[in-house]
Amino acid sequence: MDDREPQDLHALIASTLATACHCKVEALREEMNLVDIGLDSVALVSVVAQIEASRNRELSESELLALFRTRKVGDIMALAHKMMGAEQSA
């Protein structure tokens, strides 16, 4: 079980997305379309790998497919929190 706070997960996801999109974290908005900010499937694989490594947990195939279906920054944030944050309360 990971005892890090959900805010840490949010900061990690935001930082990882910003790095992958070559922008500042402060520039990210929940309503932004991932493609519009330059996040393609290759960059998303990198984002997912960094999130998995930080939590020492691999996402299942169905979780990965769900992440790859997201379209907006807020969607990926919420889904990643649901997948990775849920184990904090277990």
C-alpha positions, 0 to 999 in steps of 0.5 A, a space after each residue: 500500500 502506498 501512503 502518499 497523499 492524493 495531492 502528490 499523485 495529482 502533482 505527479 500526473 500534472 508534472 508528467 503531462 506537462 513534461 510530455 507536452 513540453 509546457 508548464 504545469 500552470 498552463 494545463 487546464 482540465 478542459 484541454 484536449 490532450 491532442 491539442 496540447 501535443 499528447 500523442 499515444 507515444 507520449 501517453 505511454 511515457 506518462 503511464 510508465 512514470 505513474 506506474 513506476 511512482 506507485 510501484 504498480 502496473 495498470 491492467 490491460 483494461 485500465 490502460 485501454 481506459 486511459 488511452 480513451 481519455 480526451 481531456 486533461 481532467 479525464 486523465 487526471 480523474 481516471 488515474 486518481 481512481 485507478 492509482 488512488 483507490 489503493 490508498 484507502 484499501 
